[in-house]
Amino acid sequence: MTPGGPHGRLLVVDFDFFFHNPYQGIAAPHRGDAALYDWAHAENETLRETVWPFRAEEFLRAGIDPPRCDGHQNFWDRFTFTSDNPPLFYADSNLYAGRLTPRHYALFDLKTTAWQAVHLFDAHHDSGYPHPHGPKSFEEWAERAEFSCEDWMLVHHANGSRLRLTYPAWRPNGESHPPMIPLLTNIDDGGSVTSPFDAVFLCRSGAWVPSWCDDQFTDLLAAFPGRAHLFPGSEWTHPRPDPLPYARRMAEIFAELRARVEAQTMPSPPPPAAQPAAPPGHPEEHMLSPEQARPHPRR
């Protein structure tokens, strides 16, 4: 290994790995109709924080509990690390994973600027997606020298790192758009990863994972067996405001209004059928007695 050359292994974990999205992966009846997950995605304040009460309300109105993350419990037990106190940076966006070098973790000789290997656990490959006004290939991307949460893996490819992606079990078919670079992929089987890691980056993906799951992210971060620090200078609000009280109230108001409308639009019951009118008096008053009915001779 030459001084300053690629060295060490970086583990990158995106929290959306644990949020089963039926619109992007396999069906899950207990999580509701896949159309409930047909969301726009972009890293901005509206989709990261503002929108979640309205999305939670849609689940409640559909009779579905707002879905949670799964599989994050004991997640770190699947990995080994090269030190007893491994370093971890965290942030909301995976954009920052593209900036990370061993220097950020004070690893090795402080001259190392590239990782030997980067292993990503994510529901998305983050290795470049075609856009009408974006690069169509790695070569076009390299000319721009810019990266985002969608293509930060290209940075590590350019630095000579070996790249690997593990998709969650709920997304066995991966993404429809292939990566722009060579990327070894597999589907998570829940087993141990044998090769040790030197450092970790953990991304919350607040525009992909609902804010009502923030407590689960807190649990995952707290369970990490090392030292964890917020990536310097990154935007961070955690936990985000709880969207569920507002969502429940709005769902209740909607149910009350719907009940009123249905009550007003229900057809009135038909009037009872008309009964034939009875003749005046008791029927017996109009019957002849035997004496009256007997014929009498004319006198």
Secondary structure as UniProt FT lines:
FT   TURN            3..4
FT   STRAND          9..14
FT   HELIX           15..18
FT   TURN            22..24
FT   HELIX           29..31
FT   HELIX           34..37
FT   HELIX           46..50
FT   HELIX           52..61
FT   TURN            62..63
FT   TURN            73..74
FT   HELIX           75..78
FT   STRAND          87..91
FT   HELIX           94..98
FT   HELIX           102..105
FT   TURN            108..109
FT   STRAND          117..121
FT   TURN            132..133
FT   HELIX           138..144
FT   TURN            149..152
FT   HELIX           153..158
FT   TURN            159..160
FT   STRAND          162..167
FT   TURN            169..170
FT   TURN            172..173
FT   STRAND          184..187
FT   STRAND          199..203
FT   TURN            206..208
FT   HELIX           211..213
FT   HELIX           214..222
FT   STRAND          227..230
FT   TURN            232..233
FT   HELIX           244..265
FT   HELIX           283..286
FT   HELIX           290..293
//
